[in-house]
Structure formats: C-alpha cells, structure tokens
Amino acid sequence: MSDVAYDVYAFTDYRWQLVKQFQGRHQKEAAIEFAEHVYREKHVIAFRVIEEIHDPASGEIRERKILNRKKVDQLPNKRPAPARPAAAARPREAAAAPPAQAAPQATIPTAQPLSERGKQAILVLLAAMAIGAVAALLLILNTTGVIALGSGTLGSMGAAFAVAAVAGLGLLVSAPDERGMILRALTQLLSERDAGPAQPSTPQPTAAKPATPAPVLDIEPLQAEEAAKPDMVQLDSEDPDSAVTLERHASLLGVVNGFVTLARAWIAKLLQMPGAAEQHAITRHMSFGIHLFLAGLCEQAARLKQWALHEQKFVLAESLAQVFGDPQSARRFANNFQEYLTEPRSMEMYQAGLGWNGQLEDSMPAGPALAQRWLSKADGKPVDNVTVMFTDIIGSTEFTQRHGDKLQMELVQAHDRIVRQAAEDHHGRWVKHTGDGAMLAFQTPLEAVRAAVQIQSEVRVHNEIMPQLPLHLRVGLSTGKPIKAGEDLFGSTVQLAARVCALADVGQIVVSEAVTAACAEAGFSFANMGSRSLKGFPEAQTVYGIVLG
C-alpha cells in the first residue's frame, strides 16, 4: 500500500521551513488543522500543506500541494536593509556638513470626519454669526441716522445672537472629537503667541560656540552596497522559495565541506583495495555506492538539523558535485535517488549512511565488509527473462472516502479474485500487494499479455453485474531481467512496469517495447503511444497500448 505523509511548511524568517510532518492518509485533516493553527501566529505570513505519496513498489514519490495560504500578495525574499545609525557616517562627510540645526517639520493632522453633534454645532454657530452680523449692521445704520430703530429691536437681535452662540458652543463642546480639536487649536494658538513673532529664516552671523556638526548619511552608496551584497541566497535557481539567509547558507556549506572530506578519504582508501582501481580512476559502480551512502548521510543530517527539502537536496548535490566534478549529474541524483532504493543492495548502502555514527573503520565510514560486499555485487542475483505486471485501482482513495472502508475492502477482494485467477490460468506468480493493486511475474511476455487481456475482460463483466461496486483498473507490463531477493523482484524492469502502468487510462493495458516485440506474431494489436520521458530513466521509452476487442 502506498505510504502517505503530509508536510506542513510555514514561511517565517524570510524562508519556507518544515514545521511538522504527519504520517498516514488519515492524518490529512490533522495536518490542515495544525497548519491553520500555525497560520494564526503573528510571525507566520504563509503556509502550505504538501501531500507526499510514496509507492514502495516503484520507489516513486509524488508530491501534491493540497493547501496554500498567505497574508500578503507577494512573499518577501529579502530582509529589509537595516537602518544605518548616524554614528556610522564617514568622517569626511561629517566635516563637510555645515553646522546647522535642523528645522522643525510641521505635523499635519489627519482629517477626521465631524460627528452629527459637531455638524449641528457648526450650523448653530453660523446662524449666530449671521444674526450678530445683521445686528451690528443695524446698529451702525441706526447710529448714523440712516434708519431709526428702537432699542427693543436691537436688544432682541442681540439676545438671539447670544442664545444661538451659546447653544452652538454648548453642542460643540459636548462632542468629544470636536472638543479635542478645539483644545489642540487653543494650545497651538497660545504657544505661538508666547513664542512671539517668527524669526527670519536667514541665519545671522554670531560668535556662538562651535557646535558638533550633525553627521550626514550617504544614501546612494549605502543602497549600492546593499544591492551588491544581498542577505539572501537562492539554493535552487528555479525555485524562488529556496532562498536562505547568508548565515544559513554558510552553515550548509560547512556541512558540505565535511561530507566532501569524508568522501574523498573513502575514495582514497577504496582505490587501494584489490580490483578496485583501474588506471588510478574510481569505477562507476564504486562512485554510485558513495552516492547512495552520502544520500543516507544527508538524510540523517536533515532529520537532526530539521532542514527543509530544498536544503537537503542542495547539500547532497553540492557535495557530489565537488567530489565527482559533474554538477548536472549531482543535481539529477539528488532529485531522484529514491528511484534506486528499490534494490536491496542500494538500500543497504543508503541505510549505512543513514545510520552512520561518525566512527571510521579502517579509514572508511561504511566499513570494509560493506564496501567489499558492494564491490562484489553478492546480494541479489539476476534471474532469467521475466515479464512484470502491475495493476492499479484508479480512484481508490475517493471511493473509500465516499463509500467507506467496508465497500473498499469488497472492491479490493474483487480485484484480487480476478487478478489471481488470471495469474493461475497463465502460469503467473503473485509477487505482492501494492495497496491499490498488485505486482505479478510471468515466465513469458505472451502469457503476461494474455493474462492482462483476461483481467480487463473480467473487470468489464464485474462492472456490468455489480454497478454499485465499480472497479476501474489499469495494467502495465515490462519484460527483462530483474534482480530477485527472496520472493521479491527489483531493478529497472520492475520500475519500467510501474511507470507504464501509471500511463494507462481506465480499462487500458500499456506495455514496453520489448513486450510488443515478443508478441509480434501472436495476433495482438498494439497502438504506438510514442516516446515518453519516464522518471528514473535517462532515455525516453517507447510505449504501446494493447488494442482490446
């Protein structure tokens, strides 16, 4: 069954960091809930939940982003430049600056909207001003004899002005926001009055004591310096999320130097072993073993130091590139080394690095016995030509979520009955369950093709009889000479069968080119699906689909 893990990453300190990993398909909701909790922290500005599916049969690891959230549109990839203190200015610049006191800058208050009570106060005050203006005009006209008014008329208008003015001021003072505005205005008016008239801005020459000149910041050179020396380093040029700080980068390079020193010492010792050296050059098989050991060693360091995945890949790729001088191959291995762990011997060398305790045995980290066993290729023996078949139930996870575990078990049992019967009818061998399917082995490609056709035919019959339990199946075949360890099979033949199975649609059978060549005269029709780039295979593989009647 496929292994599923959910990784929760948080963006803090200007980089992505792995916060926690949840193992098991049933942990999906727990991972999402934990990520939401982390997102509420102030220092976390983004998070993502990555689903990792590991297929033990093929060694393939598939990643899928199931949740991604951020508080800003663009994640920062660089720390803001720290403000330089005034004391950091250059002495020559300080001497050149004229001794002058910085002029105070006016503070512009932010306009606030008037409250309803404030609006009413303003209207009443305007009415009072209008009444007062009319009363003053009438008083002037009455005094000059232009018009004749009684004292009662002027007194009434004066009283109306007073009432309106008091009412307006009362409303204005009772409004808290406007009251604050009045107090601030009065305070500023009184302070300006006490200060007296403004002085002319032109400085007058005086014999004042020399003042210490204010240092001047050289803004342009500072910006250029910061641009030339960024404080973030991007580990992967194609991944903007792989940026780390200069301190973190230096720490990773320190680990790389340690790995390189260890590997070079190991190579020097291996070259002294009988049959290991040829013209003072290390063989490809020996270098591949060191690749696997360093991959395990890097995994151990990543767990201890809690590296993110891009940091782990960087350390492994950089170490291999310095030891063997091929950066492109080093990066490719760092991205895909899990593909080789399906073979027991490769897994043993990888686990030797994963469990290394830092001790040297005869100047070699893995010990002479393991190195000699790796060189002798003693573990695992190639078998005769075998055709490997993979079956895969499509949509198994969605079916379980929709119908429950009980019906899912019935679906798997129906699959097993159909596949086991076809294997028995065509001299096949059930190798193992893969959770959502099975792996089988056949003596000849023809028998495997006949079994695959029978399986898809029986699946169609099953779906007609039991539409409430639909079985959507795909099949993949490859032939070659795999490595046998116990009852299990490993190697490129097995990996190719798993890859071509993943290319098939529901009800389809996809096979490698070697299968079609062996069945050319058996009456089967094959549709060329073209050359495909398959993970773990350096060259494109031509694949075919069996035409079913």
Secondary structure as UniProt FT lines:
FT   STRAND          3..12
FT   TURN            13..14
FT   STRAND          15..23
FT   HELIX           25..27
FT   HELIX           28..39
FT   TURN            42..43
FT   STRAND          46..54
FT   TURN            56..58
FT   STRAND          61..70
FT   HELIX           86..88
FT   HELIX           91..96
FT   HELIX           116..144
FT   HELIX           151..174
FT   HELIX           176..195
FT   HELIX           219..228
FT   STRAND          232..234
FT   TURN            237..238
FT   HELIX           240..242
FT   STRAND          243..245
FT   HELIX           246..270
FT   TURN            271..272
FT   TURN            274..276
FT   STRAND          277..278
FT   TURN            279..280
FT   STRAND          281..282
FT   HELIX           284..305
FT   HELIX           309..324
FT   HELIX           327..336
FT   HELIX           337..342
FT   HELIX           344..354
FT   TURN            362..363
FT   HELIX           368..376
FT   STRAND          381..382
FT   STRAND          386..393
FT   TURN            394..395
FT   HELIX           396..403
FT   HELIX           405..425
FT   TURN            426..427
FT   STRAND          428..433
FT   STRAND          437..442
FT   HELIX           445..465
FT   TURN            467..468
FT   STRAND          473..480
FT   STRAND          483..485
FT   TURN            486..487
FT   STRAND          488..490
FT   HELIX           492..503
FT   TURN            506..507
FT   STRAND          509..512
FT   HELIX           513..518
FT   TURN            519..523
FT   STRAND          526..532
FT   TURN            535..536
FT   STRAND          541..546
//
